[in-house]
């Protein structure tokens, strides 16, 4: 009984959080469209490759390393991401009629839920990249690895087991590499205004931008004219968008795989 109540509370909390995210995503819908328009086949293929790596690591850790299956999800009888609990609860209350053919309720509910979730991914990914990647442009390797680990462990609040959180850290490290590469190749002049307007630099990002400005001031006069125009903050915003594209593509790929499995199960 306690588990049932906890699951319902988690489902309600997730729905409230998604509703709040929906309002914010709607206000920044131009940013969402920008992210979708930037997705290319290399992002899709890269996301599939990253999913294979993360999935293999999750399986290895959960099966072979003691303690890796521990997580808050055990309190509510879940071994996956809490974001799926509202759908699980809805489906459990609309079970298929034996011999009635495809489970249309499951198909409709999962399609509607995942469709709404995918629509939020660009904005949600942008926020996470803003928090966890912005400011890493001059970070040392230990700091970059540490930030990726924190990113993975932050997912423990979404009820994933420890093994999954550590595997997610690998994805976080990849996004960090994307961010740094994008920052290095842009001068900020071409950063989309919609991204710059939405971007809210963290203290780490502000400190990194201040270091970059100080470096420019210390440059010889012959180079100062060349370097003073680009804005570190605009470069950060552009790099955050680049990482967001990969992040949103990966999340969409994961949900797409789950949805496909549900469709095949419902039709069977």
C-alpha positions in Angstrom: 0.0 0.0 0.0 2.8 2.4 0.9 4.6 1.7 -2.4 1.3 2.5 -4.3 0.9 5.8 -2.5 4.5 6.7 -3.1 4.3 5.9 -6.8 1.2 8.1 -7.1 2.9 10.9 -5.3 6.0 10.6 -7.6 3.7 10.5 -10.7 1.9 13.6 -9.5 5.2 15.4 -8.8 6.5 14.5 -12.3 3.4 15.8 -14.0 3.6 19.1 -12.0 7.3 19.5 -13.0 6.5 18.7 -16.7 3.6 21.2 -16.6 6.0 23.9 -15.3 8.6 23.0 -17.9 5.9 23.2 -20.6 5.2 26.8 -19.7 8.8 27.7 -19.8 9.4 25.8 -23.0 6.5 27.6 -24.7 8.0 31.0 -23.7 11.2 29.8 -25.3 9.7 28.0 -28.3 11.9 29.8 -30.8 14.9 28.2 -29.0 13.2 24.8 -29.2 12.7 25.2 -32.9 16.4 26.3 -33.3 17.6 23.1 -31.6 15.4 20.9 -33.8 16.5 22.6 -36.9 20.2 22.1 -36.1 19.8 18.3 -35.7 21.6 16.4 -38.5 22.2 12.8 -39.3 25.6 12.9 -37.6 23.8 13.8 -34.4 21.4 10.9 -34.8 24.1 8.4 -35.6 26.2 9.8 -32.8 23.3 9.5 -30.3 22.8 5.8 -31.3 26.5 5.1 -30.7 26.5 6.9 -27.4 23.3 5.0 -26.4 25.1 1.7 -27.2 28.0 2.7 -25.0 25.8 4.0 -22.1 23.5 1.0 -22.4 26.4 -1.5 -22.3 27.9 0.3 -19.3 24.6 0.3 -17.4 24.1 -3.4 -18.0 27.7 -4.3 -17.0 27.5 -2.2 -13.8 24.1 -3.5 -12.8 24.9 -7.2 -13.5 28.5 -7.4 -12.3 29.2 -4.7 -9.7 27.5 -5.1 -6.3 25.6 -2.1 -5.1 25.1 -0.6 -8.5 21.4 -1.5 -8.6 20.7 0.5 -5.4 18.7 3.7 -5.9 15.7 5.6 -4.6 13.6 3.9 -7.2 13.5 0.8 -5.0 11.2 2.7 -2.6 8.5 2.9 -5.3 9.2 -0.3 -7.1 10.9 1.3 -10.1 14.3 0.5 -11.7 14.0 3.2 -14.4 13.6 6.9 -14.7 10.9 8.5 -12.6 9.7 10.4 -15.7 8.1 7.2 -16.9 6.1 6.6 -13.8 3.0 8.7 -14.8 2.7 6.6 -18.0 3.2 3.3 -16.0 0.5 4.3 -13.6 -1.9 5.3 -16.3 -1.3 2.1 -18.3 -1.7 -0.1 -15.2 -5.2 1.3 -14.8 -6.2 0.7 -18.5 -5.1 -2.8 -19.0 -6.0 -4.6 -22.3 -9.0 -6.8 -22.6 -8.0 -10.4 -23.1 -8.4 -11.4 -26.8 -9.3 -7.9 -27.8 -6.4 -7.5 -30.2 -3.9 -4.6 -30.0 -3.7 -2.6 -26.8 -4.9 0.7 -28.2 -5.0 2.4 -24.8 -1.3 1.7 -24.4 -0.5 2.9 -27.9 -2.4 6.1 -27.5 -1.2 6.9 -24.0 2.4 6.2 -24.7 2.4 8.1 -28.0 0.7 11.2 -26.4 3.0 11.1 -23.3 6.2 10.5 -25.2 5.2 13.1 -27.8 4.8 15.7 -25.1 8.0 14.7 -23.5 10.1 14.9 -26.7 8.7 18.4 -27.3 10.2 19.5 -24.0 13.6 17.9 -24.5 15.3 20.9 -26.2 14.4 23.3 -23.4 15.2 20.8 -20.7 18.5 19.9 -22.3 19.4 23.6 -22.7 18.9 24.1 -19.0 21.1 21.1 -18.1 23.8 22.2 -20.5 23.6 25.7 -19.1 24.1 24.4 -15.5 26.6 21.6 -16.1 28.6 22.6 -19.2 28.8 26.4 -19.5 32.1 27.6 -18.1 34.1 24.4 -18.9 35.9 26.0 -21.8 39.1 26.4 -19.7 38.5 23.6 -17.2 41.2 21.1 -16.3 40.6 17.4 -17.1 39.9 16.5 -13.4 37.4 19.3 -13.2 35.7 18.3 -16.4 35.5 14.7 -15.3 34.2 15.8 -11.9 31.5 17.9 -13.5 30.4 15.0 -15.7 30.2 12.7 -12.6 28.1 15.3 -10.8 25.8 15.5 -13.8 25.3 11.7 -13.7 24.8 11.5 -10.0 22.2 14.3 -10.2 20.0 11.9 -12.0 19.7 9.9 -8.8 16.8 12.2 -7.9 15.0 10.8 -10.9 15.1 7.4 -9.1 17.7 5.8 -11.5 20.0 3.2 -9.8 23.6 4.2 -9.1 24.9 2.2 -12.0 22.7 4.1 -14.4 23.8 7.4 -12.9 27.4 6.6 -13.5 26.7 5.6 -17.1 24.9 8.8 -17.6 28.1 10.6 -16.5 29.7 9.2 -19.6 27.1 11.0 -21.7 27.7 14.1 -19.7 31.4 14.0 -20.5 30.7 13.7 -24.2 28.4 16.8 -24.0 31.3 18.6 -22.2 33.6 17.7 -25.1 31.0 19.0 -27.6 30.7 22.2 -25.6 34.4 22.8 -25.5 34.9 22.1 -29.2 32.0 24.5 -30.1 33.4 27.2 -27.8 36.8 26.9 -29.4 35.6 27.3 -33.0 33.1 30.2 -32.5 33.8 33.9 -31.8 30.3 34.5 -30.6 29.4 36.9 -33.4 27.1 34.3 -35.0 25.4 33.2 -31.8 21.6 33.1 -32.3 20.0 36.0 -30.5 17.3 33.7 -29.2 20.0 31.5 -27.5 21.8 34.5 -26.1 18.5 35.9 -24.7 17.6 32.6 -23.0 21.1 31.9 -21.7 21.7 32.5 -18.0 25.3 32.1 -17.1 26.2 30.3 -13.8 28.8 31.6 -11.5 31.3 29.1 -13.1 30.4 30.5 -16.5 30.7 34.1 -15.3 34.1 33.3 -13.8 35.3 31.7 -17.0 34.1 34.7 -19.1 35.9 37.1 -16.7 39.1 35.1 -17.2 38.7 35.3 -20.9 38.2 39.0 -20.9 41.3 39.4 -18.7 43.3 37.3 -21.1 42.2 39.5 -24.0 43.2 42.7 -22.1 46.6 41.2 -21.4 47.2 40.3 -25.1 49.7 42.5 -27.1 48.1 45.5 -28.7 48.4 44.0 -32.2 46.1 41.2 -31.2 43.7 43.1 -28.9 42.0 44.8 -31.8 41.3 41.4 -33.3 40.1 39.7 -30.1 38.3 42.4 -28.1 35.1 42.3 -30.1 34.0 38.6 -29.5 31.9 38.2 -26.3 32.8 35.3 -24.1 29.1 35.1 -23.0 27.9 34.9 -26.6 30.5 32.2 -27.2 29.2 30.3 -24.2 25.6 30.6 -25.4 26.5 29.3 -28.8 28.5 26.4 -27.3 25.6 25.5 -24.9 23.3 25.3 -28.0 25.7 22.9 -29.7 25.8 20.7 -26.6 22.0 20.9 -26.3 21.5 19.6 -29.8 23.5 16.5 -29.0 21.8 16.1 -25.6 18.2 16.5 -27.0 19.0 14.1 -29.8 20.2 11.5 -27.3 17.2 11.8 -25.1 14.9 11.6 -28.1 16.7 8.5 -29.2 16.2 6.9 -25.8 12.5 7.7 -25.7 12.1 6.6 -29.3 13.5 3.2 -28.5 11.2 2.8 -25.5 8.2 3.9 -27.5 9.1 1.4 -30.3 9.3 -1.4 -27.7 5.9 -0.4 -26.3 4.4 -0.3 -29.8 5.6 -3.8 -30.7 4.4 -5.1 -27.3 1.0 -3.5 -27.7 0.6 -4.8 -31.3 1.6 -8.3 -30.2 
